[in-house]
Amino acid sequence: MQGRPRQEEHFSSALLEFSRTLEKCPDVEYYNKLEDPTDEENDMLDLAFGLTQTSRLGCQVIAKPELDGIRLAIPAATRNFAVDGPSQQNEEQSNVVNLVTEKDLEHLCQLIEMKDGGPTWIQMMDCSTPGMRCQAWRREPKTGPPQYQTRTVFENATPEMVRDFFWDDEFRATWDDMLAYSATIDECLTTGTMIVQWIRKFPLFCSDREYIIGRRIWESGGSYYCVTKGVPCSSVPRRAKPRRVDLYYSSWCIRAVESRMGDGRLIACEVLLLHHEEMGIPWEIAKLGVRHGMWGTVKKFEPGLRAYQKARASGVPLSRPAFMAQITTKINSGSQSLAVNENSSETEVAAAATSSNRSLGRKIPKWLIFGGVFVLACSIDRDS
């Protein structure tokens, strides 16, 4: 500080522009002179970038005579683009942002509303546990790999918890035995876009596969639109083994729905995940593996989610991937691309999927499509 400020005078208006960001106090002596942070401030700090033991919100650091000489460090980035502006960091991360864009969101909305021009869906599974129900369908496009859907409903789960659960690669390793390795290659703290590397283990007929995945989350009215897809990455050299999967696309929607208890409370969570990939194995073998292994894979979700809920309730710190899941792009719920009818009744949904031999036609209620689907598409590569 320069000079001696008036009692309770705030910092200059220029510094107040950073009131949603952190200021780090390198001098512990001065830090100890500040009033203790409130619970509300601590909650906001938990979501901030670059958190340290001496971090405070800028708007809570009041200029007083006893703080004369304090030194403050402003973080290199924040989660608020309007605050950051087009900084050098944002320019450096522009390539990351451009890998998963609004066009991907529009494509997801087309899939949700059955406007992508693809064939009808054929139901193939309807299984449940006391805390989860999963319905699955398959369709086979004229070109590209076959696609598989599941509508998954978790009881007693919030959309935010489920969002973080599926994004948290560190915790995924504790319940997903197919994930052999994961690492974050790059990230954007403005949009939450991440570039990650996965290596996944497969059954004996298929060797390990490597994935370079770009992913990002949009939020609208408490619903989350999550896109992940394969992206190019020159910083990770291609190797002979594990084989890299270039064609990979996954998208899912998450929202709160009424519990099966029928009491009107929105304490259950639906998940829609659409996924196709070119794995480089014969089509018929892939279809056989999916048909026999889908439920065995999906039913691992629930014990993993319950363990995750307990870990978060115990105060375990957020992992970096889970932190990034909370950086979402807000979109208008009235947007034309998100014009989904959410008022269809559960009776209509059940009527649309009563038989495993009945095709899931274009007149399927949008509520069902919006709810929760896991799509797994295996490749056609008869030369491998």
Secondary structure as the mmCIF struct_conf table of DSSP 4:
data_model
#
loop_
_struct_conf.conf_type_id
_struct_conf.id
_struct_conf.beg_label_comp_id
_struct_conf.beg_label_asym_id
_struct_conf.beg_label_seq_id
_struct_conf.end_label_comp_id
_struct_conf.end_label_asym_id
_struct_conf.end_label_seq_id
BEND BEND1 GLY A 3 GLY A 3
HELX_LH_PP_P HELX_LH_PP_P1 PRO A 5 ARG A 6
TURN_TY1_P TURN_TY1_P1 GLN A 7 GLU A 8
STRN STRN1 GLU A 9 GLU A 9
HELX_LH_PP_P HELX_LH_PP_P2 HIS A 10 SER A 12
HELX_RH_AL_P HELX_RH_AL_P1 SER A 13 LEU A 16
TURN_TY1_P TURN_TY1_P2 GLU A 17 ARG A 20
BEND BEND2 THR A 21 THR A 21
STRN STRN2 LEU A 22 LYS A 24
BEND BEND3 PRO A 26 PRO A 26
HELX_RH_AL_P HELX_RH_AL_P2 VAL A 28 TYR A 31
TURN_TY1_P TURN_TY1_P3 ASN A 32 LYS A 33
BEND BEND4 LEU A 34 LEU A 34
HELX_LH_PP_P HELX_LH_PP_P3 GLU A 35 THR A 38
HELX_RH_AL_P HELX_RH_AL_P3 ASP A 39 ASP A 46
TURN_TY1_P TURN_TY1_P4 LEU A 47 LEU A 47
BEND BEND5 ALA A 48 ALA A 48
TURN_TY1_P TURN_TY1_P5 PHE A 49 GLY A 50
TURN_TY1_P TURN_TY1_P6 GLN A 53 THR A 54
STRN STRN3 SER A 55 LEU A 57
HELX_RH_3T_P HELX_RH_3T_P1 GLY A 58 GLN A 60
STRN STRN4 ALA A 63 ALA A 63
HELX_RH_3T_P HELX_RH_3T_P2 PRO A 65 LEU A 67
TURN_TY1_P TURN_TY1_P7 ASP A 68 GLY A 69
STRN STRN5 ALA A 73 ALA A 73
BEND BEND6 ALA A 76 ALA A 76
BEND BEND7 ARG A 79 ARG A 79
HELX_RH_AL_P HELX_RH_AL_P4 PHE A 81 ASP A 84
BEND BEND8 PRO A 86 PRO A 86
HELX_RH_AL_P HELX_RH_AL_P5 GLN A 88 GLU A 92
TURN_TY1_P TURN_TY1_P8 GLN A 93 GLN A 93
HELX_RH_AL_P HELX_RH_AL_P6 SER A 94 VAL A 97
TURN_TY1_P TURN_TY1_P9 ASN A 98 LEU A 99
BEND BEND9 VAL A 100 VAL A 100
HELX_RH_AL_P HELX_RH_AL_P7 GLU A 102 ILE A 112
TURN_TY1_P TURN_TY1_P10 GLU A 113 MET A 114
BEND BEND10 ASP A 116 ASP A 116
HELX_LH_PP_P HELX_LH_PP_P4 GLY A 118 THR A 120
STRN STRN6 TRP A 121 THR A 129
TURN_TY1_P TURN_TY1_P11 PRO A 130 GLY A 131
STRN STRN7 MET A 132 ARG A 139
BEND BEND11 LYS A 142 GLY A 144
STRN STRN8 GLN A 147 PHE A 154
BEND BEND12 GLU A 155 ASN A 156
HELX_RH_AL_P HELX_RH_AL_P8 PRO A 159 TRP A 167
HELX_RH_AL_P HELX_RH_AL_P9 ASP A 169 TRP A 175
TURN_TY1_P TURN_TY1_P12 ASP A 177 MET A 178
STRN STRN9 LEU A 179 GLU A 187
TURN_TY1_P TURN_TY1_P13 LEU A 189 THR A 191
STRN STRN10 MET A 194 ARG A 200
TURN_TY1_P TURN_TY1_P14 LEU A 204 PHE A 205
BEND BEND13 CYS A 206 CYS A 206
STRN STRN11 ARG A 209 SER A 220
TURN_TY1_P TURN_TY1_P15 GLY A 221 GLY A 222
STRN STRN12 SER A 223 GLY A 230
TURN_TY1_P TURN_TY1_P16 SER A 234 SER A 235
BEND BEND14 VAL A 236 VAL A 236
BEND BEND15 ALA A 240 PRO A 242
STRN STRN13 ARG A 243 ARG A 244
STRN STRN14 TYR A 248 VAL A 257
TURN_TY1_P TURN_TY1_P17 ARG A 260 MET A 261
BEND BEND16 ASP A 263 GLY A 264
STRN STRN15 ALA A 268 GLU A 277
BEND BEND17 GLY A 280 ILE A 281
HELX_RH_AL_P HELX_RH_AL_P10 TRP A 283 VAL A 298
TURN_TY1_P TURN_TY1_P18 LYS A 299 LYS A 300
HELX_RH_AL_P HELX_RH_AL_P11 PHE A 301 ALA A 313
TURN_TY1_P TURN_TY1_P19 SER A 314 GLY A 315
HELX_LH_PP_P HELX_LH_PP_P5 VAL A 316 SER A 319
HELX_RH_AL_P HELX_RH_AL_P12 ARG A 320 ALA A 325
TURN_TY1_P TURN_TY1_P20 GLN A 326 GLN A 326
STRN STRN16 THR A 329 LYS A 330
TURN_TY1_P TURN_TY1_P21 SER A 333 GLY A 334
HELX_RH_3T_P HELX_RH_3T_P3 GLN A 336 LEU A 338
HELX_RH_AL_P HELX_RH_AL_P13 GLU A 346 ALA A 352
TURN_TY1_P TURN_TY1_P22 ALA A 353 ALA A 353
BEND BEND18 THR A 354 THR A 354
TURN_TY1_P TURN_TY1_P23 SER A 356 ASN A 357
BEND BEND19 ARG A 358 ARG A 358
STRN STRN17 SER A 359 LEU A 360
TURN_TY1_P TURN_TY1_P24 ARG A 362 LYS A 363
BEND BEND20 ILE A 364 ILE A 364
HELX_RH_AL_P HELX_RH_AL_P14 LYS A 366 GLY A 371
STRN STRN18 PHE A 374 PHE A 374
TURN_TY1_P TURN_TY1_P25 ARG A 382 ASP A 383
#
